[in-house]
């Protein structure tokens, strides 16, 4: 037992010391601002909510933990801190695997925070590696839309740009028509009917986009999808009462016949398109501004709760634990050795037991020869 204790002390003193530095992060919390959207803008809320609801993650931190463990972040650490030289690695992939042994990322604790622990032989360098891990992650996430608001902002930004181009094209087409046919003055009733029909077409288009988005992750029995389909049917019924179709390909005026002279049909169609794209652009612009405000309220992508500081004591080796474990192991081995030694001596002193043991050895030897 004393030998084991002495040997464990020597081994623990020879093992290189390592220090662990930890940084704690608070990931952004998903907001629920979609629930408070005005009723007039609810046509596109399902599309905006799709980004968060379709992820299906059991733990929201899983996304950020996976990003922290991504090859891009780890390669950034290898290059920035020259880990290939530190770990004497020939290839970057080898240095990355070596780094993974000394770094751990955990986002499954009950506190809901993300804990990054990095080990190194130098306590100051361990803290630098842990804090550098966060900076590399921020570099990756700066150009990615991760949060719900960021998803919505990116989605509406793309759709808004497309709607802006469509509106510009429609306005240009109307300008050409005015130059060709001359400026036509419609009465207030006809203009109101055209504007109402264009707004109705825009609502139908938005509802169809929402249904397509819901269909990507919801089954046909989904309550939200069913409700959206019922709302679309109601809007299409209103459009049918005006004598037109949602896409405007039927050539209908979307106003009762007789309200507009036959020579003004082309002008009315161009005016209808302009009002339609104006409504779409207005819906998307307001949604885009709301998404930007939500994204701004979320603050930084990740917030550092506790920065890593140079640890004041080593994390490996735990010399007291090694000495105690080795001493207990030596004690157990000594007890077992004493027990079997006493049993062997007792067997040798008893002629009957000695004969049986000799017979067993002979049988085992003969079986070994036979095989």
SULRA-V562098 format. One record per residue. D_FIRST is the distance of its C-alpha to the first C-alpha in Angstrom with 2 decimals. Layout:
d_first->D_FIRST
d_first->D_FIRST
//
This chain:
d_first->0.00
d_first->3.79
d_first->5.33
d_first->5.18
d_first->6.31
d_first->8.70
d_first->9.89
d_first->10.64
d_first->12.51
d_first->14.43
d_first->15.35
d_first->16.49
d_first->18.58
d_first->20.13
d_first->21.13
d_first->24.79
d_first->25.55
d_first->27.96
d_first->30.19
d_first->31.94
d_first->35.55
d_first->37.36
d_first->41.10
d_first->42.67
d_first->46.03
d_first->48.70
d_first->50.60
d_first->54.35
d_first->55.38
d_first->57.98
d_first->61.21
d_first->63.73
d_first->66.90
d_first->68.52
d_first->69.17
d_first->71.49
d_first->73.69
d_first->77.42
d_first->79.15
d_first->81.39
d_first->78.44
d_first->76.53
d_first->77.78
d_first->74.98
d_first->72.15
d_first->70.75
d_first->70.46
d_first->68.61
d_first->66.21
d_first->65.42
d_first->63.02
d_first->60.63
d_first->61.18
d_first->60.89
d_first->57.39
d_first->55.78
d_first->52.35
d_first->50.01
d_first->48.56
d_first->50.89
d_first->47.97
d_first->47.38
d_first->50.24
d_first->48.91
d_first->45.33
d_first->46.80
d_first->48.90
d_first->45.98
d_first->44.18
d_first->47.39
d_first->47.76
d_first->50.37
d_first->48.12
d_first->45.14
d_first->47.45
d_first->48.82
d_first->45.37
d_first->44.75
d_first->48.11
d_first->48.16
d_first->44.74
d_first->44.86
d_first->41.69
d_first->42.57
d_first->42.03
d_first->38.98
d_first->37.24
d_first->38.86
d_first->40.59
d_first->43.70
d_first->45.20
d_first->45.56
d_first->44.25
d_first->40.96
d_first->40.66
d_first->41.52
d_first->38.77
d_first->36.26
d_first->37.56
d_first->37.20
d_first->33.42
d_first->33.30
d_first->36.03
d_first->36.29
d_first->39.39
d_first->39.27
d_first->42.42
d_first->41.41
d_first->40.15
d_first->42.16
d_first->43.45
d_first->45.63
d_first->44.59
d_first->43.31
d_first->40.01
d_first->39.38
d_first->35.98
d_first->35.64
d_first->32.60
d_first->33.02
d_first->31.33
d_first->34.05
d_first->34.45
d_first->38.21
d_first->38.64
d_first->36.68
d_first->39.27
d_first->42.09
d_first->41.00
d_first->40.77
d_first->44.19
d_first->45.64
d_first->44.65
d_first->47.07
d_first->49.82
d_first->49.61
d_first->49.86
d_first->52.91
d_first->54.50
d_first->54.24
d_first->55.41
d_first->58.31
d_first->60.59
d_first->59.40
d_first->60.84
d_first->57.84
d_first->58.83
d_first->61.53
d_first->64.02
d_first->63.35
d_first->63.99
d_first->67.23
d_first->68.30
d_first->67.81
d_first->69.61
d_first->72.58
d_first->72.82
d_first->73.33
d_first->75.77
d_first->77.63
d_first->78.23
d_first->79.65
d_first->81.85
d_first->83.08
d_first->84.21
d_first->85.89
d_first->87.74
d_first->88.92
d_first->90.23
d_first->91.99
d_first->93.61
d_first->94.79
d_first->96.27
d_first->98.07
d_first->99.45
d_first->100.85
d_first->102.43
d_first->104.05
d_first->105.52
d_first->106.86
d_first->108.25
d_first->108.79
d_first->107.16
d_first->107.50
d_first->107.48
d_first->106.19
d_first->107.12
d_first->104.47
d_first->104.09
d_first->103.45
d_first->100.95
d_first->99.10
d_first->98.92
d_first->97.59
d_first->94.92
d_first->93.87
d_first->93.67
d_first->91.65
d_first->89.16
d_first->88.93
d_first->88.21
d_first->85.45
d_first->83.84
d_first->84.04
d_first->82.45
d_first->79.60
d_first->79.08
d_first->78.98
d_first->76.30
d_first->74.27
d_first->74.64
d_first->73.55
d_first->70.48
d_first->69.60
d_first->70.10
d_first->67.29
d_first->64.63
d_first->66.52
d_first->67.93
d_first->71.56
d_first->70.65
d_first->69.19
d_first->71.06
d_first->71.28
d_first->72.62
d_first->75.19
d_first->76.35
d_first->76.77
d_first->78.79
d_first->81.04
d_first->81.63
d_first->82.51
d_first->84.99
d_first->86.63
d_first->86.98
d_first->88.46
d_first->90.93
d_first->92.07
d_first->92.49
d_first->94.58
d_first->96.89
d_first->97.59
d_first->98.53
d_first->95.82
d_first->92.43
d_first->89.08
d_first->88.98
d_first->92.63
d_first->93.41
d_first->96.18
d_first->98.60
d_first->99.29
d_first->100.25
d_first->98.11
d_first->101.24
d_first->104.20
d_first->106.82
d_first->109.87
d_first->107.98
d_first->107.62
d_first->110.45
d_first->109.98
d_first->110.19
d_first->107.17
d_first->104.74
d_first->102.91
d_first->102.56
d_first->101.21
d_first->98.59
d_first->97.40
d_first->97.39
d_first->95.41
d_first->92.75
d_first->92.52
d_first->92.07
d_first->89.46
d_first->87.29
d_first->87.83
d_first->86.37
d_first->83.37
d_first->82.79
d_first->83.05
d_first->80.49
d_first->77.98
d_first->78.58
d_first->77.82
d_first->74.72
d_first->73.58
d_first->74.06
d_first->72.13
d_first->69.22
d_first->69.20
d_first->69.17
d_first->66.27
d_first->64.33
d_first->65.05
d_first->63.89
d_first->60.54
d_first->59.72
d_first->57.13
d_first->55.51
d_first->52.05
d_first->51.30
d_first->48.23
d_first->46.74
d_first->43.89
d_first->43.96
d_first->40.77
d_first->39.75
d_first->37.21
d_first->33.85
d_first->32.44
d_first->28.76
d_first->26.98
d_first->26.28
d_first->23.77
d_first->21.00
d_first->19.64
d_first->16.91
d_first->15.72
d_first->15.57
d_first->13.68
d_first->10.94
d_first->10.86
d_first->11.10
d_first->8.38
d_first->5.89
d_first->7.81
d_first->7.94
d_first->4.43
d_first->5.19
d_first->8.55
d_first->8.19
d_first->6.78
d_first->9.72
d_first->12.03
d_first->11.53
d_first->12.27
d_first->15.12
d_first->16.70
d_first->16.42
d_first->18.24
d_first->20.67
d_first->21.50
d_first->22.22
d_first->24.37
d_first->26.24
d_first->27.01
d_first->28.44
d_first->30.69
d_first->33.63
d_first->34.57
d_first->31.19
d_first->30.77
d_first->34.23
d_first->33.55
d_first->30.39
d_first->32.37
d_first->35.20
d_first->33.05
d_first->31.74
d_first->35.37
d_first->36.56
d_first->33.99
d_first->34.97
d_first->38.68
d_first->38.24
d_first->36.54
d_first->39.46
d_first->41.98
d_first->40.70
//
